[in-house]
Amino acid sequence: MTEITCKLLVIGAGPGGYVCAIRAGQLGIDTVIVESTKLGGSCLNVGCIPSKAMIHVAEEFEKAAEAAAGKTPFGLTAAEPKLDLKQAVAWKDGIVQRLNNGVAGLLRKAKVKIVHGKARFRDGKTVVVETETGPKTIQAEAIVIATGSAPVELPFLPFGGNVISSTGALALTEVPKRLVVVGGGYIGLELGTAFAKLGAKVSVVEAQDKILPLYDAELTGPISKRLTALGVEVLLGAKALGPTPKGDGLRIETADGKERSLPADRILVTVGRKPVTDGLGLENLVLDMDGRFIRIGERCETAMRGIYAIGDVTGEPMLAHRAMAQGEMVAEIVAGLPRAWDKRGIAAICFTDPEIVSVGLSPDEAKRAGHELKIGQFPFAANGRAMTRHGEAGFVRVVAQAGSELVLGIQAVGQGVSELSAAFGLAIEMGATLQDIAGTIHAHPTLGEAFPEAAMKALGHALHI
Ligand SMILES: Cc1cc2nc3c(=O)[nH]c(=O)nc-3n(C[C@H](O)[C@H](O)[C@H](O)COP(=O)(O)OP(=O)(O)OC[C@H]3O[C@@H](n4cnc5c(N)ncnc54)[C@H](O)[C@@H]3O)c2cc1C
């Protein structure tokens, strides 16, 4: 058996793991990273990147279809669009491949050793990796668990046949005529919306009484409206029961307790993600768990000295940028730098239509935390750039503490607001007040102008409403 020794071993090369390894390499730490599938993890291969590529394809197709139907308000017409979904998927796979190669190049540049295979703990300092050429034993002073997450499977609706996960949905080479999405969270709605734009008749089955349960009704309102306009049937308070006897649909129990069948060529199950710990040999360690997730402290340390955990395997918020920030921090801690998790906010985005972005506290969360509030909201209907993009739905909302005027949270819903997350994140991280935002010149005409306007509204003197 080959033996490798190193200072830092990272298990899993998703955004958490590969960023940790790169930063460690930059700091001169002798680092090994183990990956059982492809570099880049869920995010790059079957998550963030491929989903946004397919959302883009759907948006372009919808624009062309609108023009073909003569529905644009500015007189654009075009021929009936046709989409070769196989080619679109190949284009998406090409982007993924380029990014895979990019990650490999960055790891090599940082002098990180890459080992392909599945890692299993033997003890707190030793991991055995099953590689194509046989088992390799790796001994490390510090080990980072960055094994990520996988889609939750419903026992009465297992993946296979016409029941697919987000990974299956991103690989479809034909648009299903009828798609039922089980779960109205961001992954289900992003993909459901994309397939609706590509021509599928989409139904969304959500057990709770609202879509995107983590966001308030003001933020989700424009998304519900758009889903209706796209012909998406949203069944709230409804439970999936299992496939129809012929396998041509889904049996559900509706909110009023009645059983109904929804015809479907494909059933996309997006009911959450679970940590990947099976086969990792955690029984050979003594870690504290938080349910099925690994419990961590403010330095991403686990209950065992020298073992860290980062990213989705540590629970919510399961977001790529959180995993990356944790990875970078842990590398610096292993290098002996004085770091701890001191972030004030982590932006969460739904790439739905329109998009939602939220950083920091929502009005309800801020009230629950006991703050007296000043809230300002500015509608895109009064923003010139939104009008010129034909995207007037939505708003920017700023939540501040009354008195100090410290901004506690910023939310927006609207076309293209994901790009505003940078400004929102910076404002929260830098401890901005309403006056700081109102006093910053925002270029005209941009969607970003709605940000100082919302701050001015909270201060009682918005200029454009
Ligand atoms: C459809 C979809 C869309 C998404 N969109 C977004 C988005 O827009 N923005 C966002 O921030 N997040 C998004 N996410 C979530 C994002 O993908 C995750 O938060 C992110 O990938 C977590 O990173 P990670 O490094 O913790 O784990 P992962 O990316 O899951 O990587 C873990 C890696 O560890 C490897 N591994 C597991 N076990 C072992 C083992 N025993 N040995 C060796 N290797 C192992 C796996 O093969 C995997 O490559 C999306 C997810 C999905 C499914």
The ligand as an SDF file (V2000), in Angstrom:
LIG
                    3D

 53 58  0  0  0  0  0  0  0  0999 V2000
  -29.0080   22.3400   -8.7160 C   0  0  0  0  0  0  0  0  0  0  0  0
  -28.2030   23.0840   -7.6840 C   0  0  0  0  0  0  0  0  0  0  0  0
  -28.0070   24.4400   -7.8140 C   0  0  0  0  0  0  0  0  0  0  0  0
  -27.2550   25.1270   -6.8830 C   0  0  0  0  0  0  0  0  0  0  0  0
  -27.0860   26.4640   -7.0650 N   0  0  0  0  0  0  0  0  0  0  0  0
  -26.3430   27.1560   -6.1780 C   0  0  0  0  0  0  0  0  0  0  0  0
  -26.0980   28.5410   -6.3850 C   0  0  0  0  0  0  0  0  0  0  0  0
  -26.5650   29.1370   -7.3520 O   0  0  0  0  0  0  0  0  0  0  0  0
  -25.3200   29.1920   -5.4860 N   0  0  0  0  0  0  0  0  0  0  0  0
  -24.7820   28.5470   -4.3900 C   0  0  0  0  0  0  0  0  0  0  0  0
  -24.0780   29.1730   -3.6020 O   0  0  0  0  0  0  0  0  0  0  0  0
  -24.9970   27.2350   -4.1840 N   0  0  0  0  0  0  0  0  0  0  0  0
  -25.7560   26.5330   -5.0530 C   0  0  0  0  0  0  0  0  0  0  0  0
  -25.9410   25.1890   -4.8660 N   0  0  0  0  0  0  0  0  0  0  0  0
  -25.3500   24.5700   -3.6540 C   0  0  0  0  0  0  0  0  0  0  0  0
  -23.8620   24.3130   -3.8660 C   0  0  0  0  0  0  0  0  0  0  0  0
  -23.6980   23.4350   -4.9440 O   0  0  0  0  0  0  0  0  0  0  0  0
  -23.2550   23.7300   -2.5970 C   0  0  0  0  0  0  0  0  0  0  0  0
  -23.5270   24.5760   -1.5090 O   0  0  0  0  0  0  0  0  0  0  0  0
  -21.7400   23.5820   -2.7210 C   0  0  0  0  0  0  0  0  0  0  0  0
  -21.4020   22.7460   -3.8000 O   0  0  0  0  0  0  0  0  0  0  0  0
  -21.1520   23.0130   -1.4320 C   0  0  0  0  0  0  0  0  0  0  0  0
  -19.7850   22.8550   -1.5490 O   0  0  0  0  0  0  0  0  0  0  0  0
  -18.9780   21.7640   -0.7160 P   0  0  0  0  0  0  0  0  0  0  0  0
  -17.5440   21.9940   -1.0550 O   0  0  0  0  0  0  0  0  0  0  0  0
  -19.4040   21.7880    0.6760 O   0  0  0  0  0  0  0  0  0  0  0  0
  -19.4750   20.3460   -1.2720 O   0  0  0  0  0  0  0  0  0  0  0  0
  -19.6540   19.7280   -2.7190 P   0  0  0  0  0  0  0  0  0  0  0  0
  -19.6780   20.7500   -3.7720 O   0  0  0  0  0  0  0  0  0  0  0  0
  -20.8230   18.8180   -2.6070 O   0  0  0  0  0  0  0  0  0  0  0  0
  -18.3150   18.8840   -2.9280 O   0  0  0  0  0  0  0  0  0  0  0  0
  -18.0120   17.7870   -2.1400 C   0  0  0  0  0  0  0  0  0  0  0  0
  -17.0420   16.9020   -2.9090 C   0  0  0  0  0  0  0  0  0  0  0  0
  -16.5690   15.8720   -2.0360 O   0  0  0  0  0  0  0  0  0  0  0  0
  -16.4430   14.6740   -2.7720 C   0  0  0  0  0  0  0  0  0  0  0  0
  -16.4710   13.5570   -1.8270 N   0  0  0  0  0  0  0  0  0  0  0  0
  -17.5160   13.1750   -1.0320 C   0  0  0  0  0  0  0  0  0  0  0  0
  -17.1480   12.1320   -0.2630 N   0  0  0  0  0  0  0  0  0  0  0  0
  -15.8680   11.8460   -0.5900 C   0  0  0  0  0  0  0  0  0  0  0  0
  -14.9320   10.8610   -0.1360 C   0  0  0  0  0  0  0  0  0  0  0  0
  -15.2600    9.9870    0.8150 N   0  0  0  0  0  0  0  0  0  0  0  0
  -13.7220   10.8420   -0.6950 N   0  0  0  0  0  0  0  0  0  0  0  0
  -13.3730   11.7460   -1.6510 C   0  0  0  0  0  0  0  0  0  0  0  0
  -14.2000   12.6880   -2.1160 N   0  0  0  0  0  0  0  0  0  0  0  0
  -15.4310   12.7400   -1.5810 C   0  0  0  0  0  0  0  0  0  0  0  0
  -17.6460   14.7060   -3.7170 C   0  0  0  0  0  0  0  0  0  0  0  0
  -17.4330   13.8700   -4.8280 O   0  0  0  0  0  0  0  0  0  0  0  0
  -17.6890   16.1890   -4.0920 C   0  0  0  0  0  0  0  0  0  0  0  0
  -16.9600   16.4540   -5.2590 O   0  0  0  0  0  0  0  0  0  0  0  0
  -26.6740   24.4580   -5.7860 C   0  0  0  0  0  0  0  0  0  0  0  0
  -26.8420   23.0750   -5.6500 C   0  0  0  0  0  0  0  0  0  0  0  0
  -27.5980   22.3940   -6.5860 C   0  0  0  0  0  0  0  0  0  0  0  0
  -27.7650   20.9230   -6.4420 C   0  0  0  0  0  0  0  0  0  0  0  0
  1  2  1  0
  2  3  1  0
  2 52  2  0
  3  4  2  0
  4  5  1  0
  4 50  1  0
  5  6  2  0
  6  7  1  0
  6 13  1  0
  7  8  2  0
  7  9  1  0
  9 10  1  0
 10 11  2  0
 10 12  1  0
 12 13  2  0
 13 14  1  0
 14 15  1  0
 14 50  1  0
 15 16  1  0
 16 17  1  0
 16 18  1  0
 18 19  1  0
 18 20  1  0
 20 21  1  0
 20 22  1  0
 22 23  1  0
 23 24  1  0
 24 25  2  0
 24 26  1  0
 24 27  1  0
 27 28  1  0
 28 29  2  0
 28 30  1  0
 28 31  1  0
 31 32  1  0
 32 33  1  0
 33 34  1  0
 33 48  1  0
 34 35  1  0
 35 36  1  0
 35 46  1  0
 36 37  1  0
 36 45  1  0
 37 38  2  0
 38 39  1  0
 39 40  1  0
 39 45  2  0
 40 41  1  0
 40 42  2  0
 42 43  1  0
 43 44  2  0
 44 45  1  0
 46 47  1  0
 46 48  1  0
 48 49  1  0
 50 51  2  0
 51 52  1  0
 52 53  1  0
M  END
$$$$
